[in-house]
Amino acid sequence: MLWHERKHVGLALRFAGFGLLAIAALIGRRLFAVADPQGKLCALSYLLALIGIMSFSAGSALALLGQHLFEQVELPSRWIIHDPAERQS
């Protein structure tokens, strides 16, 4: 059994997702509070925005999908790369 197939892991991943969403919300509030109407932002503001966007993206994926994020999906045959030698025979 893989680590992400255990029953409690789905709940833990969803809680981690909600934690990342909370971090993204805090960063968003911080960036909104320090907004400069003249558009002069320092590198820290851009770094916070990057961390906020990444936290929101990963947090929403974890919160919505949980352990289903690691499920394998079956690809259609047109997306599978075939060996040219197999096609000739």
N, CA, C and O atoms as CSV, one atom per row, in Angstrom:
chain,resi,resn,atom,element,x,y,z
A,1,MET,N,N,0.847,-1.178,0.000
A,1,MET,CA,C,0.000,0.000,0.000
A,1,MET,C,C,0.889,1.236,0.000
A,1,MET,O,O,1.785,1.375,0.832
A,2,LEU,N,N,0.627,2.125,-0.942
A,2,LEU,CA,C,1.389,3.359,-1.026
A,2,LEU,C,C,0.931,4.345,0.046
A,2,LEU,O,O,-0.165,4.218,0.592
A,3,TRP,N,N,1.777,5.323,0.340
A,3,TRP,CA,C,1.481,6.247,1.433
A,3,TRP,C,C,0.208,7.055,1.176
A,3,TRP,O,O,-0.508,7.379,2.123
A,4,HIS,N,N,-0.085,7.382,-0.064
A,4,HIS,CA,C,-1.249,8.224,-0.336
A,4,HIS,C,C,-2.540,7.418,-0.473
A,4,HIS,O,O,-3.600,7.995,-0.717
A,5,GLU,N,N,-2.470,6.101,-0.321
A,5,GLU,CA,C,-3.661,5.264,-0.383
A,5,GLU,C,C,-4.267,5.009,0.992
A,5,GLU,O,O,-5.332,4.401,1.092
A,6,ARG,N,N,-3.614,5.459,2.036
A,6,ARG,CA,C,-4.149,5.256,3.383
A,6,ARG,C,C,-5.333,6.185,3.633
A,6,ARG,O,O,-5.440,7.251,3.026
A,7,LYS,N,N,-6.209,5.771,4.525
A,7,LYS,CA,C,-7.457,6.482,4.748
A,7,LYS,C,C,-7.242,7.883,5.336
A,7,LYS,O,O,-7.901,8.832,4.914
A,8,HIS,N,N,-6.351,8.019,6.280
A,8,HIS,CA,C,-6.173,9.299,6.962
A,8,HIS,C,C,-5.386,10.313,6.129
A,8,HIS,O,O,-5.400,11.503,6.444
A,9,VAL,N,N,-4.714,9.872,5.090
A,9,VAL,CA,C,-3.885,10.776,4.283
A,9,VAL,C,C,-4.755,11.755,3.501
A,9,VAL,O,O,-4.372,12.912,3.324
A,10,GLY,N,N,-5.913,11.311,3.033
A,10,GLY,CA,C,-6.809,12.203,2.291
A,10,GLY,C,C,-7.229,13.388,3.139
A,10,GLY,O,O,-7.243,14.523,2.662
A,11,LEU,N,N,-7.569,13.134,4.383
A,11,LEU,CA,C,-7.965,14.211,5.282
A,11,LEU,C,C,-6.784,15.128,5.587
A,11,LEU,O,O,-6.944,16.348,5.639
A,12,ALA,N,N,-5.611,14.555,5.787
A,12,ALA,CA,C,-4.424,15.366,6.062
A,12,ALA,C,C,-4.066,16.252,4.866
A,12,ALA,O,O,-3.678,17.408,5.039
A,13,LEU,N,N,-4.198,15.705,3.649
A,13,LEU,CA,C,-3.906,16.505,2.461
A,13,LEU,C,C,-4.906,17.646,2.302
A,13,LEU,O,O,-4.537,18.748,1.896
A,14,ARG,N,N,-6.163,17.382,2.621
A,14,ARG,CA,C,-7.169,18.452,2.538
A,14,ARG,C,C,-6.912,19.530,3.575
A,14,ARG,O,O,-7.060,20.714,3.274
A,15,PHE,N,N,-6.530,19.151,4.788
A,15,PHE,CA,C,-6.193,20.149,5.811
A,15,PHE,C,C,-4.962,20.950,5.400
A,15,PHE,O,O,-4.907,22.158,5.629
A,16,ALA,N,N,-3.983,20.295,4.801
A,16,ALA,CA,C,-2.810,21.016,4.304
A,16,ALA,C,C,-3.216,21.998,3.214
A,16,ALA,O,O,-2.683,23.105,3.143
A,17,GLY,N,N,-4.155,21.598,2.366
A,17,GLY,CA,C,-4.658,22.496,1.334
A,17,GLY,C,C,-5.337,23.716,1.929
A,17,GLY,O,O,-5.123,24.836,1.467
A,18,PHE,N,N,-6.163,23.502,2.962
A,18,PHE,CA,C,-6.810,24.639,3.607
A,18,PHE,C,C,-5.791,25.535,4.307
A,18,PHE,O,O,-5.970,26.751,4.373
A,19,GLY,N,N,-4.725,24.932,4.829
A,19,GLY,CA,C,-3.652,25.738,5.423
A,19,GLY,C,C,-2.954,26.611,4.398
A,19,GLY,O,O,-2.657,27.776,4.660
A,20,LEU,N,N,-2.692,26.037,3.218
A,20,LEU,CA,C,-2.078,26.828,2.147
A,20,LEU,C,C,-3.020,27.927,1.662
A,20,LEU,O,O,-2.568,29.016,1.309
A,21,LEU,N,N,-4.319,27.651,1.642
A,21,LEU,CA,C,-5.283,28.696,1.272
A,21,LEU,C,C,-5.305,29.813,2.306
A,21,LEU,O,O,-5.456,30.983,1.953
A,22,ALA,N,N,-5.156,29.461,3.578
A,22,ALA,CA,C,-5.101,30.486,4.628
A,22,ALA,C,C,-3.840,31.339,4.493
A,22,ALA,O,O,-3.885,32.555,4.681
A,23,ILE,N,N,-2.727,30.704,4.169
A,23,ILE,CA,C,-1.484,31.461,3.948
A,23,ILE,C,C,-1.644,32.399,2.761
A,23,ILE,O,O,-1.202,33.547,2.811
A,24,ALA,N,N,-2.272,31.918,1.698
A,24,ALA,CA,C,-2.491,32.769,0.523
A,24,ALA,C,C,-3.391,33.949,0.864
A,24,ALA,O,O,-3.172,35.056,0.372
A,25,ALA,N,N,-4.401,33.725,1.700
A,25,ALA,CA,C,-5.285,34.818,2.107
A,25,ALA,C,C,-4.543,35.852,2.949
A,25,ALA,O,O,-4.739,37.056,2.780
A,26,LEU,N,N,-3.691,35.378,3.853
A,26,LEU,CA,C,-2.911,36.313,4.674
A,26,LEU,C,C,-1.949,37.131,3.823
A,26,LEU,O,O,-1.788,38.331,4.041
A,27,ILE,N,N,-1.323,36.492,2.871
A,27,ILE,CA,C,-0.409,37.212,1.984
A,27,ILE,C,C,-1.180,38.215,1.137
A,27,ILE,O,O,-0.707,39.328,0.907
A,28,GLY,N,N,-2.366,37.826,0.672
A,28,GLY,CA,C,-3.188,38.750,-0.099
A,28,GLY,C,C,-3.599,39.969,0.707
A,28,GLY,O,O,-3.596,41.087,0.192
A,29,ARG,N,N,-3.951,39.761,1.959
A,29,ARG,CA,C,-4.301,40.900,2.826
A,29,ARG,C,C,-3.092,41.801,3.064
A,29,ARG,O,O,-3.219,43.025,3.102
A,30,ARG,N,N,-1.930,41.192,3.221
A,30,ARG,CA,C,-0.708,41.971,3.425
A,30,ARG,C,C,-0.373,42.807,2.187
A,30,ARG,O,O,-0.004,43.976,2.293
A,31,LEU,N,N,-0.507,42.188,1.018
A,31,LEU,CA,C,-0.220,42.922,-0.217
A,31,LEU,C,C,-1.245,44.028,-0.455
A,31,LEU,O,O,-0.899,45.094,-0.963
A,32,PHE,N,N,-2.496,43.781,-0.093
A,32,PHE,CA,C,-3.516,44.811,-0.235
A,32,PHE,C,C,-3.238,45.985,0.704
A,32,PHE,O,O,-3.515,47.133,0.358
A,33,ALA,N,N,-2.695,45.702,1.886
A,33,ALA,CA,C,-2.420,46.749,2.871
A,33,ALA,C,C,-1.232,47.617,2.466
A,33,ALA,O,O,-1.205,48.804,2.792
A,34,VAL,N,N,-0.256,47.055,1.768
A,34,VAL,CA,C,0.935,47.822,1.402
A,34,VAL,C,C,0.889,48.329,-0.031
A,34,VAL,O,O,1.904,48.775,-0.566
A,35,ALA,N,N,-0.298,48.261,-0.662
A,35,ALA,CA,C,-0.403,48.683,-2.059
A,35,ALA,C,C,-0.037,50.164,-2.188
A,35,ALA,O,O,-0.509,51.004,-1.422
A,36,ASP,N,N,0.800,50.459,-3.160
A,36,ASP,CA,C,1.251,51.825,-3.423
A,36,ASP,C,C,0.478,52.362,-4.622
A,36,ASP,O,O,0.533,51.770,-5.700
A,37,PRO,N,N,-0.249,53.482,-4.455
A,37,PRO,CA,C,-1.023,53.993,-5.590
A,37,PRO,C,C,-0.149,54.462,-6.757
A,37,PRO,O,O,-0.644,54.581,-7.878
A,38,GLN,N,N,1.110,54.723,-6.522
A,38,GLN,CA,C,1.995,55.168,-7.594
A,38,GLN,C,C,2.661,53.992,-8.298
A,38,GLN,O,O,3.391,54.195,-9.269
A,39,GLY,N,N,2.430,52.785,-7.838
A,39,GLY,CA,C,2.936,51.592,-8.500
A,39,GLY,C,C,4.385,51.266,-8.215
A,39,GLY,O,O,4.985,50.474,-8.943
A,40,LYS,N,N,4.966,51.845,-7.186
A,40,LYS,CA,C,6.363,51.555,-6.840
A,40,LYS,C,C,6.385,50.439,-5.804
A,40,LYS,O,O,6.146,50.670,-4.619
A,41,LEU,N,N,6.669,49.247,-6.258
A,41,LEU,CA,C,6.722,48.094,-5.362
A,41,LEU,C,C,8.149,47.573,-5.286
A,41,LEU,O,O,8.912,47.653,-6.249
A,42,CYS,N,N,8.484,47.046,-4.136
A,42,CYS,CA,C,9.822,46.487,-3.965
A,42,CYS,C,C,9.808,45.008,-4.346
A,42,CYS,O,O,8.753,44.439,-4.631
A,43,ALA,N,N,10.961,44.408,-4.348
A,43,ALA,CA,C,11.089,43.002,-4.721
A,43,ALA,C,C,10.375,42.089,-3.720
A,43,ALA,O,O,9.913,41.010,-4.090
A,44,LEU,N,N,10.284,42.510,-2.470
A,44,LEU,CA,C,9.598,41.709,-1.463
A,44,LEU,C,C,8.117,41.554,-1.800
A,44,LEU,O,O,7.533,40.493,-1.581
A,45,SER,N,N,7.518,42.606,-2.327
A,45,SER,CA,C,6.108,42.526,-2.708
A,45,SER,C,C,5.899,41.524,-3.842
A,45,SER,O,O,4.927,40.768,-3.835
A,46,TYR,N,N,6.796,41.520,-4.797
A,46,TYR,CA,C,6.696,40.551,-5.894
A,46,TYR,C,C,6.923,39.128,-5.388
A,46,TYR,O,O,6.256,38.197,-5.840
A,47,LEU,N,N,7.848,38.956,-4.465
A,47,LEU,CA,C,8.094,37.642,-3.886
A,47,LEU,C,C,6.878,37.163,-3.092
A,47,LEU,O,O,6.502,35.993,-3.172
A,48,LEU,N,N,6.266,38.068,-2.327
A,48,LEU,CA,C,5.059,37.695,-1.594
A,48,LEU,C,C,3.924,37.328,-2.544
A,48,LEU,O,O,3.175,36.387,-2.282
A,49,ALA,N,N,3.795,38.063,-3.641
A,49,ALA,CA,C,2.763,37.745,-4.625
A,49,ALA,C,C,3.007,36.369,-5.239
A,49,ALA,O,O,2.063,35.603,-5.435
A,50,LEU,N,N,4.246,36.054,-5.538
A,50,LEU,CA,C,4.581,34.745,-6.094
A,50,LEU,C,C,4.252,33.629,-5.112
A,50,LEU,O,O,3.662,32.616,-5.491
A,51,ILE,N,N,4.630,33.813,-3.863
A,51,ILE,CA,C,4.339,32.805,-2.837
A,51,ILE,C,C,2.830,32.672,-2.635
A,51,ILE,O,O,2.322,31.568,-2.439
A,52,GLY,N,N,2.124,33.787,-2.682
A,52,GLY,CA,C,0.670,33.752,-2.530
A,52,GLY,C,C,-0.017,32.998,-3.656
A,52,GLY,O,O,-0.928,32.206,-3.415
A,53,ILE,N,N,0.417,33.242,-4.882
A,53,ILE,CA,C,-0.184,32.558,-6.027
A,53,ILE,C,C,0.113,31.060,-5.978
A,53,ILE,O,O,-0.769,30.239,-6.231
A,54,MET,N,N,1.356,30.708,-5.652
A,54,MET,CA,C,1.706,29.290,-5.561
A,54,MET,C,C,0.944,28.608,-4.415
A,54,MET,O,O,0.501,27.469,-4.560
A,55,SER,N,N,0.792,29.296,-3.287
A,55,SER,CA,C,0.051,28.728,-2.160
A,55,SER,C,C,-1.419,28.546,-2.518
A,55,SER,O,O,-2.029,27.537,-2.165
A,56,PHE,N,N,-1.985,29.524,-3.219
A,56,PHE,CA,C,-3.387,29.406,-3.611
A,56,PHE,C,C,-3.590,28.263,-4.597
A,56,PHE,O,O,-4.558,27.511,-4.488
A,57,SER,N,N,-2.692,28.133,-5.546
A,57,SER,CA,C,-2.823,27.085,-6.555
A,57,SER,C,C,-2.692,25.696,-5.934
A,57,SER,O,O,-3.544,24.833,-6.147
A,58,ALA,N,N,-1.636,25.485,-5.175
A,58,ALA,CA,C,-1.430,24.174,-4.545
A,58,ALA,C,C,-2.499,23.900,-3.487
A,58,ALA,O,O,-2.971,22.770,-3.358
A,59,GLY,N,N,-2.875,24.917,-2.739
A,59,GLY,CA,C,-3.882,24.737,-1.702
A,59,GLY,C,C,-5.240,24.370,-2.256
A,59,GLY,O,O,-5.935,23.520,-1.697
A,60,SER,N,N,-5.626,25.006,-3.356
A,60,SER,CA,C,-6.926,24.670,-3.937
A,60,SER,C,C,-6.918,23.255,-4.512
A,60,SER,O,O,-7.913,22.540,-4.400
A,61,ALA,N,N,-5.815,22.844,-5.121
A,61,ALA,CA,C,-5.733,21.476,-5.655
A,61,ALA,C,C,-5.802,20.457,-4.518
A,61,ALA,O,O,-6.519,19.462,-4.626
A,62,LEU,N,N,-5.073,20.689,-3.443
A,62,LEU,CA,C,-5.091,19.744,-2.324
A,62,LEU,C,C,-6.436,19.740,-1.616
A,62,LEU,O,O,-6.932,18.677,-1.242
A,63,ALA,N,N,-7.038,20.916,-1.425
A,63,ALA,CA,C,-8.311,20.981,-0.707
A,63,ALA,C,C,-9.440,20.345,-1.506
A,63,ALA,O,O,-10.321,19.709,-0.927
A,64,LEU,N,N,-9.429,20.504,-2.809
A,64,LEU,CA,C,-10.510,19.956,-3.626
A,64,LEU,C,C,-10.337,18.471,-3.907
A,64,LEU,O,O,-11.318,17.727,-3.903
A,65,LEU,N,N,-9.118,18.029,-4.149
A,65,LEU,CA,C,-8.902,16.653,-4.578
A,65,LEU,C,C,-8.418,15.725,-3.470
A,65,LEU,O,O,-8.769,14.545,-3.466
A,66,GLY,N,N,-7.630,16.223,-2.543
A,66,GLY,CA,C,-7.105,15.374,-1.481
A,66,GLY,C,C,-6.251,14.260,-2.051
A,66,GLY,O,O,-5.360,14.515,-2.861
A,67,GLN,N,N,-6.508,13.032,-1.642
A,67,GLN,CA,C,-5.707,11.899,-2.108
A,67,GLN,C,C,-6.032,11.523,-3.545
A,67,GLN,O,O,-5.284,10.760,-4.155
A,68,HIS,N,N,-7.121,12.032,-4.102
A,68,HIS,CA,C,-7.453,11.738,-5.496
A,68,HIS,C,C,-6.500,12.441,-6.461
A,68,HIS,O,O,-6.504,12.162,-7.660
A,69,LEU,N,N,-5.701,13.334,-5.943
A,69,LEU,CA,C,-4.702,14.016,-6.756
A,69,LEU,C,C,-3.679,13.038,-7.319
A,69,LEU,O,O,-3.075,13.298,-8.359
A,70,PHE,N,N,-3.484,11.919,-6.638
A,70,PHE,CA,C,-2.469,10.944,-7.029
A,70,PHE,C,C,-3.028,9.755,-7.805
A,70,PHE,O,O,-2.295,8.807,-8.085
A,71,GLU,N,N,-4.302,9.788,-8.154
A,71,GLU,CA,C,-4.876,8.678,-8.901
A,71,GLU,C,C,-4.334,8.646,-10.320
A,71,GLU,O,O,-4.100,9.686,-10.935
A,72,GLN,N,N,-4.140,7.443,-10.826
A,72,GLN,CA,C,-3.691,7.290,-12.201
A,72,GLN,C,C,-4.897,7.312,-13.128
A,72,GLN,O,O,-5.968,6.801,-12.800
A,73,VAL,N,N,-4.697,7.911,-14.281
A,73,VAL,CA,C,-5.756,7.966,-15.277
A,73,VAL,C,C,-5.305,7.207,-16.514
A,73,VAL,O,O,-4.111,7.118,-16.802
A,74,GLU,N,N,-6.262,6.667,-17.235
A,74,GLU,CA,C,-5.944,5.930,-18.451
A,74,GLU,C,C,-5.914,6.901,-19.621
A,74,GLU,O,O,-6.845,7.682,-19.815
A,75,LEU,N,N,-4.850,6.848,-20.391
A,75,LEU,CA,C,-4.701,7.736,-21.542
A,75,LEU,C,C,-5.307,7.106,-22.790
A,75,LEU,O,O,-5.236,5.891,-22.975
A,76,PRO,N,N,-5.907,7.938,-23.649
A,76,PRO,CA,C,-6.370,7.412,-24.932
A,76,PRO,C,C,-5.181,6.984,-25.790
A,76,PRO,O,O,-4.058,7.445,-25.587
A,77,SER,N,N,-5.436,6.115,-26.729
A,77,SER,CA,C,-4.340,5.571,-27.533
A,77,SER,C,C,-3.650,6.636,-28.371
A,77,SER,O,O,-2.470,6.489,-28.691
A,78,ARG,N,N,-4.343,7.692,-28.732
A,78,ARG,CA,C,-3.703,8.719,-29.555
A,78,ARG,C,C,-2.666,9.533,-28.783
A,78,ARG,O,O,-1.840,10.206,-29.400
A,79,TRP,N,N,-2.688,9.491,-27.456
A,79,TRP,CA,C,-1.721,10.229,-26.649
A,79,TRP,C,C,-0.517,9.378,-26.268
A,79,TRP,O,O,0.453,9.899,-25.717
A,80,ILE,N,N,-0.559,8.093,-26.549
A,80,ILE,CA,C,0.528,7.190,-26.180
A,80,ILE,C,C,1.535,7.152,-27.323
A,80,ILE,O,O,1.158,6.997,-28.485
A,81,ILE,N,N,2.800,7.293,-26.994
A,81,ILE,CA,C,3.861,7.253,-27.994
A,81,ILE,C,C,4.192,5.801,-28.280
A,81,ILE,O,O,4.554,5.038,-27.384
A,82,HIS,N,N,4.062,5.435,-29.541
A,82,HIS,CA,C,4.338,4.062,-29.951
A,82,HIS,C,C,5.707,3.998,-30.619
A,82,HIS,O,O,6.171,4.965,-31.222
A,83,ASP,N,N,6.326,2.860,-30.499
A,83,ASP,CA,C,7.614,2.624,-31.132
A,83,ASP,C,C,7.391,2.440,-32.642
A,83,ASP,O,O,6.535,1.647,-33.034
A,84,PRO,N,N,8.145,3.155,-33.500
A,84,PRO,CA,C,7.947,3.015,-34.950
A,84,PRO,C,C,8.169,1.586,-35.433
A,84,PRO,O,O,7.553,1.178,-36.417
A,85,ALA,N,N,9.026,0.818,-34.775
A,85,ALA,CA,C,9.272,-0.566,-35.191
A,85,ALA,C,C,8.019,-1.427,-35.011
A,85,ALA,O,O,7.801,-2.374,-35.767
A,86,GLU,N,N,7.199,-1.100,-34.015
A,86,GLU,CA,C,5.981,-1.861,-33.781
A,86,GLU,C,C,4.935,-1.577,-34.866
A,86,GLU,O,O,4.146,-2.463,-35.197
A,87,ARG,N,N,4.914,-0.392,-35.412
A,87,ARG,CA,C,3.933,-0.025,-36.426
A,87,ARG,C,C,4.187,-0.751,-37.743
A,87,ARG,O,O,3.239,-1.055,-38.467
A,88,GLN,N,N,5.446,-1.033,-38.068
A,88,GLN,CA,C,5.772,-1.645,-39.346
A,88,GLN,C,C,5.432,-3.131,-39.355
A,88,GLN,O,O,5.206,-3.704,-40.421
A,89,SER,N,N,5.395,-3.739,-38.230
A,89,SER,CA,C,5.137,-5.193,-38.215
A,89,SER,C,C,3.660,-5.510,-38.137
A,89,SER,O,O,3.281,-6.681,-38.116
